[in-house]
Amino acid sequence: MAQPGSKGAIELRLTDGAQLFNNLDPFPFRERDLSSEAEQYIVEWAEELPKKQPIEIVVHLQSAGSAPDPAAYIPAAITGWFRARERDQARAIRQLFRDGRLAFLIGLAGLALCMALVWLLTQTFEGPFTRVIQESLVIVGWVVMWRPAEMFLYDWLPLLRQKTLFRRLADATVTVRTG
């Protein structure tokens, strides 16, 4: 159990710093993509830590590898990667709400059309079959509104949770230890 104010540590034990990065990415270390396995490992451990506790990522390297000083590029690469992932999640949230507004307008138009048809049927026809059609149109109208309501009420929560986690990881203290 961590002490109040202490940091939750995520430890990675690697042969060399290159294991952290995607082998197919040609960019220098500072801009390179983390390997999906490294990202998944870090994220899964971070999800287990208390939400309010700062995070420390400790990278243990058996050797420095071909790079001159892993302590110079690994912390910036890890925090930079998660800062970019945080921006991606913020963009996804904005896109969700933009799509939600469009879906809401479409849903509102669909609901208004269904309700207008119900009103028109009420004014024109009578009988049990007309009543079935009216009720069906009311149901269809509300079903059209289902997805926009779901987007605004529920779909943004997992994205916000991920964004917050990525922010915590971007703000993490990264320490590299060799030897």
Salt bridges, closest charged atoms under 4 A:
GLU11 OE1 - ARG13 NH2 3.29
GLU11 OE1 - HIS60 NE2 2.90
GLU39 OE2 - ARG85 NE 2.78
GLU86 OE1 - ARG83 NH1 3.16
GLU86 OE2 - ARG167 NE 3.13
ASP88 OD1 - ARG91 NH2 2.61
GLU135 OE2 - ARG131 NH2 3.05
GLU150 OE1 - ARG147 NH1 3.16
ASP155 OD2 - ARG147 NH1 2.45
ASP171 OD1 - ARG83 NH2 2.71
